Amino acid sequence: MQWVENVTAEIGGFRDLIKDIVNKINANKIDPLSTLPRSKGVILHGKPGVGKTALAISISKHSGQPYYMLNSSDIFSTEEGVSEMKLVQLFENIKQHEAAILIIDEIDIISGRASTRKSKLDIRIFSVFLHLIDQLGKNGFIIGTTSRLHAIDPVFIRSGRLDMVVEIATKLPQQRYEILQIITKSLPFESADERDTILRQVSKVTHGFTPSDLQSVCSQVIFQLIRQQSEQKDQTAKLHHFMQALTVIRPSGLNEFGSRVPSVTFSDLYGLND
């Protein structure tokens, strides 16, 4: 399918996942007389920097359908009724098309559990959003993104609503290799074979690195090559450039497993003066 191929060429590492999402969108156009609940969308979740929003945009862009994008935090307004009207108008825009996609970034902000809905405005937006999803016709499809899946009220993930939940993660070396292939297109290597060898080696030692982290690694490699240029040295990227970059860029995907060295010393403890 050309749609899948186009997205895969732009966003590496998630081919099977992309295919599943595209099939889900296409399924909405099939058998309009079915009495089964029709899915209204998908939620992409994962750590910050893993590429959720970029993936949502790429899928929408290559769909050939009009698409709209909403950052959930932009909904809120201090004026009475304005926030709700913004949401309503957005869904009205979708109705004007035969088929359209709505990307909602940080969807947890407007679909949070009861414990997170602190104000009357939060409650109203939650109710309006849920109603609009239920009223969404077969011409609309929602792609929500979040780094806080646990914060979303389960009522949104029921059958007939946003009932497809997909984790976006780069856990496999092959995924990171495919991402590096795209990121390093403009980097100079001595040969195609050497480029392939280097990228495969780097992909094996970058567990926990998100696409954003890998982009930062490649930026560090570029800085090294620029520095070499002033010294009139070889201008091709080598494995040692990447290894040096990895001493500077840390994997954000492993932050939750990090430990903090306590600053308390024995002299700070009462009763240990001796």
C-alpha positions in Angstrom: 0.0 0.0 0.0 1.5 3.3 -1.1 0.2 5.2 1.9 2.1 2.9 4.3 5.2 3.0 2.1 5.2 6.8 2.1 4.9 7.1 5.9 7.5 4.4 6.4 10.0 6.3 4.2 9.5 9.3 6.4 9.2 7.8 9.8 11.4 4.7 10.2 11.1 1.9 12.7 7.3 1.4 12.9 6.2 -0.3 9.6 3.8 -2.9 11.1 2.3 -0.3 13.5 1.8 2.1 10.6 0.1 -0.6 8.6 -2.3 -1.4 11.5 -3.3 2.3 11.9 -3.8 2.8 8.2 -6.0 -0.3 8.1 -8.0 1.0 11.0 -8.6 4.3 9.2 -9.6 2.5 6.0 -11.9 0.1 7.9 -14.1 3.1 8.8 -15.2 3.3 5.2 -16.3 -0.3 4.9 -19.8 -1.6 5.5 -21.5 1.6 6.6 -24.7 -0.4 7.4 -23.0 -2.5 10.1 -24.7 -2.3 13.5 -21.3 -2.9 15.2 -19.8 0.1 17.1 -17.5 1.9 14.7 -14.1 3.0 16.0 -13.7 6.7 16.1 -9.9 6.8 16.5 -6.6 5.6 17.9 -4.4 6.8 20.8 -0.7 6.8 20.4 1.2 6.7 23.7 4.9 6.6 24.6 7.7 8.5 26.2 8.4 12.1 25.2 10.6 12.3 22.1 9.6 8.9 20.7 7.9 10.4 17.7 4.1 10.2 18.5 3.2 13.5 17.0 5.5 13.2 14.0 4.0 9.8 13.2 0.4 11.1 13.5 1.2 14.0 11.2 2.9 11.8 8.6 0.0 9.3 8.6 -2.5 12.1 8.2 -0.4 14.0 5.5 0.0 10.9 3.3 -3.7 9.9 3.7 -4.7 12.3 1.0 -7.4 13.5 3.3 -7.7 16.9 4.9 -6.5 16.9 8.5 -6.7 19.2 11.5 -4.4 19.5 14.5 -5.2 20.5 18.0 -2.9 21.0 20.9 -5.2 20.3 23.9 -3.7 23.1 26.0 -4.8 25.6 23.4 -8.5 24.8 24.1 -8.6 26.5 27.4 -9.9 30.1 27.7 -10.9 32.3 30.6 -14.0 33.5 28.7 -17.2 31.6 29.4 -18.1 29.1 26.7 -15.2 29.9 24.4 -13.3 26.6 25.1 -16.3 24.5 24.4 -17.0 26.4 21.2 -13.5 25.8 20.0 -14.0 22.1 20.3 -17.4 22.2 18.6 -16.1 24.3 15.7 -13.3 21.9 15.1 -15.6 18.9 14.8 -17.9 21.0 12.6 -15.0 21.5 10.3 -14.5 17.8 10.0 -18.1 17.3 9.0 -17.6 19.5 5.9 -15.4 16.8 4.4 -16.1 13.4 2.9 -13.2 12.1 5.1 -10.9 14.0 7.5 -8.5 13.3 10.3 -8.2 15.1 13.6 -4.9 15.0 15.5 -5.2 15.8 19.2 -1.8 16.3 20.9 -1.7 15.7 24.6 -5.2 14.3 24.5 -5.0 13.4 28.2 -5.5 17.1 29.0 -9.1 17.1 27.8 -9.9 13.4 28.6 -8.5 13.0 32.1 -9.9 10.9 34.9 -12.3 12.4 37.4 -9.5 13.0 39.9 -7.7 15.4 37.5 -10.8 17.4 36.6 -10.4 20.2 39.2 -12.5 23.0 37.8 -15.9 23.4 36.3 -14.3 24.2 33.0 -12.4 20.9 33.0 -15.7 19.1 33.6 -17.5 20.9 30.8 -14.7 20.3 28.3 -14.6 16.6 29.3 -18.4 16.3 28.7 -18.4 18.2 25.4 -15.5 16.2 24.1 -17.0 12.9 24.9 -20.3 14.0 23.3 -18.6 15.1 20.1 -16.7 11.8 19.8 -20.0 9.9 20.1 -21.6 12.1 17.5 -18.6 11.8 15.1 -19.7 10.4 11.7 -17.9 7.9 9.5 -16.1 10.7 7.8 -14.0 11.6 10.8 -11.1 9.8 12.5 -9.2 10.9 15.6 -5.5 10.3 16.3 -4.7 11.2 19.9 -1.2 11.4 21.4 -0.2 11.2 25.0 2.8 10.5 27.3 0.3 9.9 30.1 -2.0 7.0 29.1 -2.7 6.3 32.7 -4.3 9.8 33.1 -7.0 9.2 30.4 -10.4 8.2 31.6 -11.2 4.6 30.5 -14.6 5.8 29.2 -12.7 7.2 26.1 -11.1 3.8 25.3 -14.4 1.8 25.1 -15.5 0.1 22.0 -16.9 2.6 19.5 -14.7 5.5 20.7 -10.9 5.7 20.7 -10.6 1.9 21.1 -7.2 1.3 19.6 -4.3 2.0 21.9 -0.8 1.8 20.5 2.5 2.1 22.3 5.2 3.9 20.3 8.6 2.7 21.4 12.0 1.9 19.9 12.9 -1.2 21.8 14.5 -3.2 19.0 17.9 -2.5 17.3 16.2 -2.9 13.9 13.9 -0.1 14.7 16.7 2.2 15.6 18.7 1.2 12.5 15.7 2.2 10.3 15.4 5.5 12.1 19.1 6.2 11.8 19.0 5.4 8.1 16.5 8.3 7.7 18.3 10.7 10.0 21.7 10.2 8.5 20.7 10.7 4.8 22.7 13.9 4.6 25.7 12.7 6.5 28.8 11.9 4.5 30.2 8.3 4.8 33.1 6.8 3.0 30.9 4.2 1.4 27.4 2.7 1.5 28.7 -0.5 3.0 30.6 1.4 5.8 27.5 3.5 6.5 25.4 0.3 6.9 28.0 -1.3 9.2 28.3 1.8 11.4 24.5 2.3 11.7 24.0 -1.3 12.6 26.6 -1.1 15.3 25.2 2.1 16.7 21.7 0.7 16.7 22.9 -2.2 18.9 24.3 0.1 21.6 21.6 2.6 21.8 19.0 0.8 23.9 16.6 3.4 25.5 17.4 6.1 22.8 14.3 7.7 21.4 14.2 9.1 17.8 14.8 12.5 19.3 17.9 11.2 21.1 19.2 9.6 17.9 18.7 12.9 16.2 20.8 14.6 18.9 23.5 12.0 18.5 23.7 12.7 14.7 23.9 16.4 15.5 26.9 15.8 17.7 28.5 13.9 14.8 27.9 16.9 12.6 29.6 19.2 15.1 32.6 16.9 15.2 32.8 16.9 11.4 32.6 20.7 11.3 35.4 20.9 13.8 37.5 18.5 11.6 36.8 20.7 8.6 38.6 23.6 10.3 41.6 21.3 10.9 41.4 20.0 7.3 40.9 16.4 8.3 38.8 13.7 6.7 35.2 14.8 6.3 33.5 11.4 6.4 31.6 10.1 9.5 33.2 7.2 11.3 32.2 4.9 14.0 34.3 6.8 16.6 32.3 10.0 15.9 29.1 8.2 16.9 30.8 6.6 20.0 32.0 10.0 21.0 28.5 11.4 20.6 27.1 8.7 22.8 29.3 9.9 25.7 27.4 13.3 25.5 23.8 12.2 24.7 22.1 10.1 27.3 19.0 7.8 26.6 15.9 9.6 27.7 14.0 6.4 27.4 15.8 5.1 30.5 15.2 8.1 32.7 12.7 6.3 34.8 15.4 3.8 35.8 17.9 6.4 36.8 19.1 6.8 40.3 20.1 9.9 42.2 23.2 10.0 44.3 22.2 11.4 47.7 23.9 14.6 48.8 23.7 13.8 52.5 27.0 13.0 54.2 27.8 11.4 57.6 28.4 14.9 59.0 24.8 15.8 58.3 23.4 13.0 60.5 22.5 13.9 64.1 24.5 11.9 66.7 27.4 10.9 64.4 29.8 13.8 65.4 32.2 11.2 66.7 
